[in-house]
Amino acid sequence: MSPTPAAPDRGPTGSAASAPKQKMSKRQKAKLSRGIQYGILIVIAAVIAFVADWPTLVDTFGRLDVAIGMFPDVITKSLKNTVVFTFLGFVLGLIIAIVLALMRLSSVGVYRWLAFVYIEFFRGLPALVVFLVMGFGLPVAFPGFALPQLITIMIALALVGSAYMAETIRAGIQAVPKGQVEAARSLGMSSTRAMITIVLPQAMRIILPPLTNELILLTKDSSLAYILGSSVDGRELAALARAEIVNTANLTPFIVIAVCYLVITIPLSYLSRVLERKYGSAEPGGKQ
């Protein structure tokens, strides 16, 4: 006779050992985590919607008559002035930044030191302080010296932006392979010509996305121009909003100018992402 098979091992209760539970996969854990997060967000949104005083909010920030009263000046004057101030400040700042970046890379120690001090100084100062010094400090320090408001705002924005753009440009120049310069020099080009015709064009491709981000920051910094005061025709968005809030005793103008700033910054943000996708993975001097 064949041997009788052994009885299954039983625990103290006499039942067969149960099979181990199957663990959740990483995908299932991630799905559960997302579900919990979405649930928390929905609860928070529901609590805010239930607790908020909507009639007061709408009356304070959403009065249509106040918003309509800001047109067309908010577009034809204030939005236009904001764009002009930002563009002029960015162009001047970019010119200064290129010079500073080249000074930082110079073999002359004095140039490197001057550029370093300038960059650290203006990166450490709030933009508000720069506007105050340009608008009120210079006339006090130099009696009778007064610049047109447009020039004052342009220089203030350029001083703030150039300190950041200089470091970006310097990093872009250093990212260009040294072989590019050596090849240009071997063809008889001077250092200056090699920098202008070979290095800078390649560096600009690398730094276009961060420069676009800097343009967005300057657009928002241009709102500080309101502290300098202006005529009705010279108001930018923040100055117009301040005047309208005083006149109407309502905060709806804040919402109107916020939308106007988004009209400027959202396309610039999209452009930055496009440029980053196009040039972000490109190697300097190589194929995309």
C-alpha positions, 0 to 999 in steps of 0.5 A: 500500500502507498503511504497515506499523505500527510495531513495539512499543517493546522494552526492552534484553531485547527484551520488551514494556514491562510494565504498571505495578502497580496500587496498593492502595486506602485501604480495602485498606491499612486492612484490611491494617493491621487484620489486622497489628494483630490478628495482633500482639495474638493473638501477644501474648495467646498468649505471655502465656497460655503464659508465665503461671503459671496455677496460682499466679495462680488460687491467689493471686487466684481462690480461691472459698472466700475470695471466698464468705467475703466475702459478704454483707458485701461487698454489704450493708455495704461496697458500700452504704457506698461508694455512700453516701460517694460520693453524699454527697460528690458532692452536697456537692461539687456545691453547693460547685462551683456557688457557686465557678463563680458566684464565678468569673464574678462582677464582684467581683474578690475573689470571683473571686480566692478561687474561683481559689485554691480551685480551683487548690489542690484540683486540685493536691493528691492526693486522698490528701493531702486525706483525710490532712489531714481525718482526722489534720491537723484533730484535731492543729491543733484539739485536741478537734475530731473529726468523725464518720467519715461527715462527714470522708469526705463533706467530703474527697470534696466538696473534691476533686470541687468543684474539678473540677466548678466549672470544668465548671459555669463552662464550661457557664454560659458556653456559654449564649448571653448573649441568654438573660440579656438577654431575661430582664433585659428582662422585669424579672428580677433577675440572680440570678433570671435565673441560677437560672431561666434560665441554670443549668437550661440549663447543667446540660443541657450539663454532665450528661455530665462531671458523671457522669464526675466521679461515677465518679472520686469513686467510685474516690476513695472507696477512700482512706477506708480510711486513716482506719480504721473499724469493721466496719460502717463499712468501704467496699470498699477497707477490707474488702479490706484486712482480708480480705487480712490475715485470709486471706493471699490477694489474692482480695479485690482481685478481688472488690472490683474487680468491685464497683467495676465494678458501680457504674462501668459503669452510670454510664459507660453513663449518661454516654454516653447523656446525651452522645448526648442533650444533647451536640449540643443547642444551649443554648436551642435544639432538640435 
